Amino acid sequence: MVDKTLILVVDDSNAIRTRMKEILTRHDYSVILRENGQEAILAALEYDPDLIVIDVNMPHMGGYEACKILKRYQQTRMIPIAVFTDNREIEKKVRFFDIGVEDFIVKDADEAEVIARISGLLRWKENRDRTVRDRNRLENLIDSLSDIVLITDTNGRLVFFNRPAVERFGLVPELLMEKSLTDILPEVEEILEQFTMLDEYEEFESVERELMRDGEKRVYLVSVCRVYIGYSEEVGVAVILKDVTSARETERIKAEFYSMIAHEFRTPISVILGYTQLILEGKAGEISGLQKEFLGGVEEKGRNLLNLVNDFLEVSRFESKFVKIERKEFDFSELLAETVKSLRLLAGNKNIDLTFSCDREPIGINADRDKMEHVFINLIENAIKYTKDGGMVTVTCMAREGGAETVIKDTGIGMSEKEIEYIFDRFKRLDNAQKKKIKGTGLGLAIVKEIVDAHEGCIEVESTEGVGSIFKVWIPGFMEHAEQPGASDKKRESVTSNNT
């Protein structure tokens, strides 16, 4: 059985109390009657009514004083109150609104108006209570998260934080009034400044920060997003800190383990290759043609294994975020020219026309030269490897949008749309490559992508099966150089492989 809605009616006039009880009981409400403010407060504490209707002028304690107390107590402040008044008492209404009273009822109002006021207030209370329950449920959910959540208003003042924030940073709600988030966590000030510069619908990429508290250093992944404060149009900021200290320590240990394993593999492989080379050079005596062929196979497989170990180690370093990008200024066009030159023999062995051109020289760029060399050796070598004998590979570079763009185009076997989707995944190889028994580990392009991403650049692929592929790489960090004498008269040069 559902309990009836309970209404507390407070008035020193017996006639008004009796009339209100008759009206309310006819509409299936339960009613409690009291004669003054003191009795009203005691009844509210005892019965917890759904609504209070109270007069203004009463003996012992009037309605205004009673309402102030009722709206101050935690137990009673959420009970909606309607005050008996008349339409001419504007100033009195304002005073009551200021202390939190929700509505007014004219004493001589007819039954329909009284019930309409009462019903409206009860609907408002039901919606308000539902909102509070939803908010409490959400707060409990956020409290149960292991991540730290802090929310600020439009002025940067802290308006909400969850239990993990209290436990980690020792936050005390009573001491945080008017405090800004940067007062509590100055380490995130730079992150918030970057966030405010984003467009409204632009997503903020999470960043890692080290925070020191009570002599303990922890690593957090910091995410920032916009949130609406309550049900208003006011937009605040939510900062979420995910503790990744253990994960980063695990990654560090894993990287060290990988490094050790790779070193243990590389040392004997290098020794094997060294002795094989000495034997092939005749340092251990004359060898037959058959022996030379066998030793050549050993050397080839050994180098393949060494390359695989190096690739595996490089991937593990990127995965563990332990790769340092050592930027320095260098001539990007010169790097590409040297890379193409180093691969001319490989292209010539397949009678492939390998060309290089650049729209300007030099192209100064601030990047990690060794890693850029790794990227373009891999891409150009792949283009040669996947292009049939007599095909063509072209490499062009240009200064574009504050960086250097390189386009590598081949007339090779190409890729399907499905293959393009996973071309940069680790240990993934093209179906055609496996059918044609083209050697590879499936790590090369994964490493290329990691290096480009680490430079905050981008790499794109266009390909058609049986026609060829185009790889476009853009690296930021273009450095404007003073034009050298005669540079404007230079024509675009081409480095072409010797196909003879």
Secondary structure by P-SEA (a helix, b strand, c coil): ccccbbbbbbcccaaaaaaaaaaaaaabbbbbbbccaaaaaaaaaaccccbbbbbcccccccaaaaaaaaaaccccccbbbbbbbcccaaaaaaaaaaacccccccccccaaaaaaaaaaaaaaaaaaaaaaaaaaaaaaaaaaccbbbbbbccccccccccaaaaaacccccccccccccccccccaaaaaaaaaaccccbbbbbbbbbbbcccbbbbbbbbbbbbbcccccbbbbbbbbbbaaaaaaaaaaaaaaaaaaaaaaaaaaaaaaaaaaaaaacccccccaaaaaaaaaaaaaaaaaaaaaaaaaaaaaaaacccccccccccaaaaaaaaaaaaaaaaaaaccbbbbbbccccccccccaaaaaaaaaaaaaaaaaaccccbbbbbbbbbcccbbbbbbbcccccccccccccccccccccaaaaaacccccccaaaaaaaaaaaacbbbbbbbbccccbbbbbbbcbbbbbccccccccccbbbbbcccc
